[in-house]
């Protein structure tokens, strides 16, 4: 008999376990939906708020609310029971006054005491069927469950990530109102390229029975994290002011000869004119140009997070790592002025007048001067270190010369008698004869460095060393306004001297092989150009030739670099 009772008890226990597993299988499907329903109804502040578009408040009093989920996607339905009604209880007074089961009130009172002990604000959502009738409300479900869960509070979370991107480019240009050939403008282009991700996460606890059925919910905290990547975001700015000035002054001083002779050749009257005017003139030309260009941009990553819990202040953390990848600023001022003073002596003779038969010759001796100046960092990167050097300079050119002109005109009567021109066109197609001749002579007189130490006139050089072989690239800076071929000399420092002709554009190259190891000073000198300018400037660098390739070093003399970390410190200060 005892054995029969034992078998009967085992059979009843097995049936109960089967029923419990069946309940778990059904109720585990409800967990996600219940959590979403509760999360959608609860704000992340300390007070309880209800989204009226998703729920309907059925009853409420101080400290508690009874609501019904109206959105079907957030409701929990089974074949036999509905789990769409929820109690929201936020105080001890609400626990006492809410029309819920006494056993549930005791359980909620314990949860309230625990929350106050932790310094947390009390807020609990509980399934209305369970709250009103106790856990017996779950017994009507099919019972086919064998696995068990640990009864009590289980922490869960729900995350809602969102990716975002933003890109925009704007251009602004201002043209300053300057008349004539002068001009001035400022242009700015701003670019923003941002991509990132924002994620909202809600942390909460669900209290479940030992067969994994949730019936109570408690909000813990919410957290928002954001990561944003900047891809070369910044601006480009450029501006320019330019002006040209041209003036010509000429005045006839006197006429050395001014006479006409009238006489007869048989029955034909003849008029012969001769004149020799003396004039003085001055031609001037000046121009200047100032420019600015700058490309300032950053690439980096911004990370930030905010965590808020009921009854406490929000905690914020952020981190901003970036790299400045701008270029510039590039600033320069370039100006030049030229003047040519001349005398013009002309002798002209004509038969009747200059439109019939005439001839003339003139001589124009002149003196010309040209001044040029530059200051800035747009004149190239001589040592290829990625930074343009700041250079300056001012020069003066002077020269003298003479222009010779001669010409004649025959039968150019059409300018005076248009009717005669039409008649000659009919009887003689090419009736007009004329000639022009010109010759010029020039001699350069002076070329000087007005500052005495203009760095823009120094030769630039860089080298490539491989074993004992050295390839030297050298030349002059591209902003020089001179185009005449220049004689340059390379002293390799081992007694070898080479001369070459340089065209003042780009770089030229020479190669040299050293026989012995050691340190050599290579000097490049600029001599005179085809016009006669004497530069008399030189630049030097030291080259180390060693037995091992790893020991080969090139040390260029005077290579200052700007402090680019100033931008990083400035942007770091802005981000604080």
ROMIKOL-157294 format. One line per 3 residues: number of its first residue (from 1); their letters; for each residue x, y, z of C-alpha. Coordinates in steps of 0.02 Angstrom, whole numbers. Each point is the difference from the previous one (the first is absolute). Last residue first. Example, Ala and Ser with C-alpha at 12.3 -4.5 7.8 and 13.67 -1.06 7.14 Angstrom:
<pts>
2	SA	684,-53,357 | -69,-172,33
</pts>
This chain:
<pts>
576	XXX	1788,3598,-1169 | -4,-22,-189 | 64,176,-34
573	XXX	155,-28,109 | 41,-159,-96 | -20,95,-163
570	XXX	128,131,59 | 123,-130,64 | -8,-95,-165
567	XXX	23,160,-100 | 154,48,102 | 67,-176,-28
564	XXX	47,53,-176 | 154,91,69 | 84,59,-158
561	XXX	154,-91,-66 | 175,71,-13 | 122,-78,-123
558	XXX	165,95,15 | 133,-109,-84 | -52,-165,-75
555	XXX	73,-155,80 | -2,-151,-116 | 37,-165,85
552	XXX	77,-163,-58 | 29,-118,146 | -130,-128,-55
549	XXX	87,-13,-168 | 157,-56,89 | 174,61,-52
546	XXX	-39,182,36 | -26,159,-102 | -72,143,102
543	XXX	-67,148,-99 | -2,178,65 | -100,138,-84
540	XXX	42,167,-77 | -84,149,-84 | 80,135,-110
537	XXX	-36,175,-66 | 102,111,-118 | -156,50,-99
534	XXX	84,106,-135 | -127,52,-131 | 76,13,-173
531	XXX	-147,-43,-112 | 59,-178,-29 | 11,-35,186
528	XXX	143,20,122 | 57,-114,141 | -109,-109,114
525	XXX	101,-112,116 | -37,-176,62 | 110,-63,143
522	XXX	22,-180,57 | 87,-23,168 | 71,-175,17
519	XXX	6,-119,148 | 100,-159,-21 | 19,-154,-107
516	XXX	116,3,-151 | -25,-10,-189 | -155,108,-8
513	XXX	-113,-20,-151 | -93,150,-71 | -166,29,-85
510	XXX	-74,163,-65 | -181,58,-6 | -102,149,-57
507	XXX	-153,69,85 | -152,94,-62 | 16,161,-99
504	XXX	149,119,8 | 78,-74,-159 | 159,-64,82
501	XXX	168,-14,-88 | 129,-115,81 | 168,6,85
498	XXX	83,-140,97 | 132,7,135 | 87,-153,74
495	XXX	124,32,141 | -88,-115,123 | -130,126,58
492	XXX	-121,-29,-145 | 12,180,-60 | -148,29,-118
489	XXX	-1,154,-110 | -146,89,-83 | -10,110,-155
486	XXX	-174,71,-24 | -113,4,-153 | -115,150,-4
483	XXX	-178,-20,67 | -4,121,148 | -160,25,101
480	XXX	58,-107,146 | -148,-94,74 | 66,-170,-56
477	XXX	147,-3,120 | 170,-36,-76 | 79,-167,-44
474	XXX	67,-161,73 | -21,-189,-3 | 154,-97,54
471	XXX	18,-187,-30 | 136,-72,111 | 90,-165,-28
468	XXX	111,-73,136 | -135,-119,65 | -163,79,-54
465	XXX	-24,182,49 | -145,106,-66 | 23,188,15
462	XXX	-93,163,19 | 41,176,-59 | -67,177,-4
459	XXX	103,148,-62 | -13,161,103 | -88,146,-85
456	XXX	-159,-14,106 | 106,23,155 | 28,185,-37
453	XXX	149,50,108 | 60,168,-67 | -174,74,5
450	XXX	7,88,-169 | 88,-145,-83 | 76,77,-156
447	XXX	-2,-16,-188 | 72,143,-103 | 45,54,-176
444	XXX	-76,-122,-124 | 28,57,-179 | -133,11,-132
441	XXX	-2,33,-190 | -158,1,-104 | -37,2,-187
438	XXX	-157,44,-96 | -51,15,-184 | -169,37,-77
435	XXX	-47,13,-184 | -142,65,-105 | -70,-16,-175
432	XXX	-182,28,-44 | -66,-26,-180 | -27,-186,10
429	XXX	-158,-22,-104 | 31,131,-133 | -141,62,-114
426	XXX	-153,-34,109 | 82,16,172 | 82,159,-62
423	XXX	-170,76,-35 | -68,-50,171 | 152,77,87
420	XXX	-19,160,-101 | -175,18,68 | 66,-23,179
417	XXX	120,149,-21 | 101,29,160 | 19,-178,69
414	XXX	-5,-68,-177 | 157,96,-45 | 119,-135,60
411	XXX	97,12,-162 | 166,-45,80 | 35,-12,188
408	XXX	172,-21,79 | 75,-67,159 | 139,8,128
405	XXX	18,-44,186 | 149,-16,117 | -26,-47,184
402	XXX	141,38,122 | 56,-81,160 | 34,18,184
399	XXX	-15,-117,149 | -50,-13,181 | -60,-143,109
396	XXX	-41,16,187 | -32,-143,120 | -103,-36,157
393	XXX	-8,-162,99 | -94,-109,121 | -14,-183,47
390	XXX	-109,-105,115 | 26,-184,-37 | -140,-113,-58
387	XXX	-29,-150,112 | -15,-180,-60 | 182,-45,33
384	XXX	41,8,-185 | 161,101,29 | -41,147,-113
381	XXX	-187,9,32 | -59,136,-118 | -23,188,-19
378	XXX	-168,15,86 | 75,43,170 | 1,189,1
375	XXX	94,158,-48 | 38,62,-176 | 69,157,-81
372	XXX	42,59,-176 | 70,165,-65 | 24,36,-185
369	XXX	98,142,-78 | 10,55,-182 | 105,134,-87
366	XXX	-43,54,-177 | 69,56,-169 | -135,16,-134
363	XXX	64,33,-176 | -115,45,-143 | -11,-13,-188
360	XXX	-131,61,-125 | -54,-10,-181 | -144,72,-98
357	XXX	-90,-4,-166 | -187,26,-9 | -73,-12,175
354	XXX	146,91,82 | -37,158,-97 | 52,92,-160
351	XXX	162,-98,-8 | 43,-52,177 | 145,2,122
348	XXX	10,-63,179 | 141,9,128 | -38,-67,173
345	XXX	90,15,167 | -88,-88,145 | 75,11,172
342	XXX	-37,-136,130 | -42,-42,179 | -54,-178,38
339	XXX	-72,-46,171 | -38,-167,81 | -82,-50,164
336	XXX	-20,-173,78 | -96,-73,144 | -30,-172,77
333	XXX	-72,-28,174 | -22,-178,61 | -98,-105,122
330	XXX	-24,-188,6 | -87,-61,157 | 23,-139,-28
327	XXX	-64,-177,-13 | -117,-85,120 | 6,-178,65
324	XXX	-33,28,185 | -32,-166,85 | -143,-36,118
321	XXX	-46,-95,157 | -152,60,96 | -59,-94,154
318	XXX	-163,20,95 | -78,-56,163 | -162,56,82
315	XXX	-88,-60,157 | -182,48,27 | -53,55,173
312	XXX	-93,-120,114 | -179,-45,49 | -34,-110,-150
309	XXX	158,-46,-99 | 85,91,-144 | 155,-47,-101
306	XXX	71,114,-134 | 136,-55,-121 | 116,88,-121
303	XXX	130,-50,-129 | 67,121,-131 | 120,-64,-132
300	XXX	124,95,-107 | 44,88,-159 | 37,185,1
297	XXX	12,133,-134 | 81,169,-32 | 48,43,-179
294	XXX	73,174,-17 | 31,123,-140 | 49,183,6
291	XXX	53,114,-140 | 76,172,-26 | 32,63,-176
288	XXX	83,160,-59 | 20,88,-165 | 94,147,-71
285	XXX	33,65,-175 | 71,167,-53 | 42,72,-172
282	XXX	84,170,-7 | 20,110,-153 | 102,141,-78
279	XXX	-24,67,-175 | 112,85,-131 | -84,42,-166
276	XXX	98,1,-166 | -101,65,-147 | 15,1,-190
273	XXX	-129,47,-132 | 16,7,-191 | -134,81,-108
270	XXX	14,-8,-190 | -100,93,-132 | 3,-79,-174
267	XXX	15,112,-155 | 189,-22,-7 | 51,-58,171
264	XXX	-69,141,106 | 46,41,179 | -71,-4,178
261	XXX	117,-45,145 | -63,-42,175 | 90,13,169
258	XXX	-5,-68,178 | 169,-52,67 | 52,-19,182
255	XXX	-181,-8,54 | -12,21,187 | -57,-91,158
252	XXX	-132,-119,-62 | -76,-86,152 | -26,-181,46
249	XXX	-68,-78,160 | -56,-181,6 | -84,-78,154
246	XXX	-36,-178,53 | -52,-58,174 | -56,-175,42
243	XXX	-82,-61,162 | -24,-164,90 | -78,-51,166
240	XXX	-27,-185,27 | -92,-118,113 | -9,-184,42
237	XXX	-87,-102,132 | -24,-186,12 | -106,-73,140
234	XXX	-15,-147,114 | -56,-180,11 | 124,-129,-61
231	XXX	-107,-150,46 | -76,25,172 | -57,-160,83
228	XXX	-142,2,126 | -33,-124,141 | -152,18,112
225	XXX	-56,-90,156 | -166,25,89 | -33,-92,162
222	XXX	-158,-36,98 | -16,-56,181 | -84,-125,116
219	XXX	-184,-21,-49 | -94,-137,96 | -118,-130,-78
216	XXX	-109,-133,79 | -91,-154,-69 | 129,-94,-101
213	XXX	-28,-189,-18 | 165,-98,8 | -61,-158,93
210	XXX	72,61,166 | -105,155,-17 | 67,157,-77
207	XXX	47,175,53 | 61,107,-143 | 137,127,26
204	XXX	41,149,-111 | 138,76,-105 | -48,111,-147
201	XXX	124,25,-141 | 0,140,-128 | 132,-10,-137
198	XXX	65,138,-111 | 116,-38,-145 | 117,103,-106
195	XXX	43,88,-161 | 52,181,-28 | 67,91,-153
192	XXX	-1,188,16 | 80,116,-128 | 17,190,1
189	XXX	63,95,-153 | 51,181,26 | 37,131,-131
186	XXX	67,177,23 | 18,122,-144 | 97,150,-60
183	XXX	26,72,-173 | 87,144,-87 | -11,15,-189
180	XXX	-126,141,8 | -111,27,150 | 3,-91,167
177	XXX	-161,-65,78 | 55,-146,111 | -54,-170,-60
174	XXX	-62,-111,143 | -13,-186,-23 | -83,-133,109
171	XXX	-2,-184,-42 | -93,-135,96 | 29,-187,9
168	XXX	-109,-126,92 | 9,-178,61 | -99,-82,140
165	XXX	-12,-181,51 | -104,-97,126 | -15,-176,69
162	XXX	-132,-40,131 | 8,-132,137 | -148,-46,114
159	XXX	53,-110,144 | -107,-95,128 | 69,-62,165
156	XXX	-27,-138,126 | 33,-32,185 | -91,-148,77
153	XXX	-90,20,167 | -59,-157,89 | -30,-185,-36
150	XXX	142,-100,-72 | -70,-84,-152 | -69,-178,-26
147	XXX	-5,-117,-148 | -145,-127,-8 | -139,99,-83
144	XXX	-161,-70,-76 | -137,87,96 | -122,93,-108
141	XXX	-46,165,81 | -132,16,135 | 131,-2,137
138	XXX	65,173,-40 | -131,97,95 | 43,-106,153
135	XXX	153,110,17 | -104,129,90 | -179,49,-39
132	XXX	6,189,-25 | 187,28,-27 | 18,-156,-109
129	XXX	-140,54,-115 | 64,180,0 | 179,-45,-52
126	XXX	114,106,106 | 97,161,-34 | 114,63,138
123	XXX	72,171,46 | 97,37,157 | 135,133,-10
120	XXX	169,-69,47 | 100,37,158 | 49,-183,19
117	XXX	-96,-14,163 | -148,89,-81 | -2,-130,-140
114	XXX	7,-145,123 | -145,69,102 | -105,21,-156
111	XXX	39,-179,-59 | -54,-66,171 | -160,102,-11
108	XXX	-31,-70,-174 | 8,-178,65 | -118,40,141
105	XXX	-120,86,-120 | 7,-151,-118 | -54,-113,143
102	XXX	-144,117,37 | -62,-7,-181 | -27,167,-86
99	XXX	-122,144,10 | 136,134,19 | -11,101,161
96	XXX	139,-79,103 | 125,-21,-142 | -39,177,-62
93	XXX	38,70,172 | 167,-89,-4 | 39,90,-163
90	XXX	16,-21,-190 | -122,-135,-54 | -42,-28,-183
87	XXX	-129,-140,-23 | -10,-83,-171 | -141,-67,-110
84	XXX	51,-83,-166 | 30,-174,68 | -153,-83,-76
81	XXX	-43,-180,40 | -64,-157,-86 | 80,-7,-172
78	XXX	141,114,48 | 20,186,-24 | 136,122,45
75	XXX	-28,175,-64 | 138,109,-73 | -32,-37,-184
72	XXX	-187,14,34 | 19,182,54 | -135,37,129
69	XXX	95,-53,156 | -119,18,148 | 44,103,152
66	XXX	-22,-9,189 | 88,139,94 | 78,18,173
63	XXX	76,122,124 | -151,112,24 | -144,-69,-99
60	XXX	-27,-69,-171 | -119,-107,-100 | -17,-51,-183
57	XXX	144,99,-78 | 11,-42,-184 | 164,-47,-82
54	XXX	91,24,-166 | -44,174,-62 | -20,64,178
51	XXX	183,-31,41 | -8,-7,190 | 113,92,121
48	XXX	66,-58,169 | 118,123,83 | 187,-30,26
45	XXX	43,28,-181 | 34,-131,-133 | -181,-3,-53
42	XXX	-103,-157,24 | -137,-63,-115 | 109,-58,-145
39	XXX	112,-93,121 | -149,-92,76 | -66,-57,-167
36	XXX	173,-46,-61 | 33,-106,155 | -169,-86,-17
33	XXX	35,-40,-182 | 170,-73,33 | -59,-107,147
30	XXX	-156,-73,-80 | 83,-138,-101 | 77,-62,161
27	XXX	-179,-23,63 | -50,-141,-117 | 156,-107,19
24	XXX	0,35,185 | -182,-57,21 | 37,-164,-91
21	XXX	152,-24,110 | -111,26,154 | -129,-125,-61
18	XXX	133,-131,-31 | 72,32,172 | -172,-18,79
15	XXX	-31,-163,-93 | 167,-67,57 | -39,46,180
12	XXX	-170,-89,-10 | 83,-158,-68 | 132,4,133
9	XXX	-133,15,136 | -98,-148,-71 | 156,-105,-9
6	XXX	37,39,183 | -178,-41,51 | 9,-167,-90
3	XXX	166,-41,82 | -77,36,170 | -140,-117,-38
</pts>
